[in-house]
Amino acid sequence: MSIEEQLERLDRLLPLIEKRARMAIYPIPRKAIPQGVSFCLANSRRLFEDAKALFNQQRYASSAHLGSLAYEELGKGVLIAASWKKGKVSKEIVRELFHRGARGHVLKLRAPIERGGLMGIHSPEPTKRIRQVFESAYHKRNDILYVDWFVRTWKSPTAIPASELRFMAKGLIDSLNILLPLAETNLPKLLSAD
C-alpha cells in the first residue's frame, strides 16, 4: 500500500476513532477519586525526582520538560481532588483533563496556583513566584523539547542558552519542592474527610 493510500485510509478512520474516544468519556465516581489523586501524586513525584536527577547532570532542557510534566500531573491530581465534595468528577471535567489538548494542559498547569487552598496555601505570596515559573514553563514548553521551523527560522532546545534552561528547570524544581509535599500531605486529608 502506498503512502497516499495509507493516508487516505487514515483520513477515513480518524472520524471513527475520534467518535469512539468521545464515547469512552465517563465520569469518575467518588469512590475512585482517592486512587486517582494518589496515582497523580505518585507520578508527579516520580517525574519530579527524574527532573532533579537530570538537573544535577546539567541536562536542563530535559529537566525542565520533566518538571513541567510533574507540575501538570500535580495539577491533574488537584483538579480531581477538587471534585470530591461534588461526589464525582463529571464527564466535562474528565474531557477537559484527558481529551482536550492544549486547553487541558493549561488547566492542569494552573491548578496548583489557582486551587492552592486545597493544598494548604492560604497566602497569595508563595503563588506569585510559582505563577512566574508556570508562565515561563508553559510558553517555553515546546521550545525545550522539539526542533521546530517557526517564522522562517529554526528553533531548537540546543540553541537556548544553558543559563536560561537552568533558570527554568530550577524554578520548576523549586516550585515543586514547595507544592508537592503540601499536596502529598493535604490532599489525602481532604479526601478522607466527609
Secondary structure, DSSP 8 states (H G I E B T S, - for coil): --HHHHHHHHHHHHHHHHHHHHHT---EEGGGHHHHHHHHHHHHHHHHHHHHHHHHTT-HHHHHHHHHHHHHHHHHHHHHHHTGGGTEE-HHHHHHHHS-THHHHHHHHHHHHHTGGGGT---SHHHHHHHHHHHHHHHHTTTTT--EEETTEEE-GGGS-HHHHHHHHHHHHHHHHHHHHHHHHHHHHHHH--
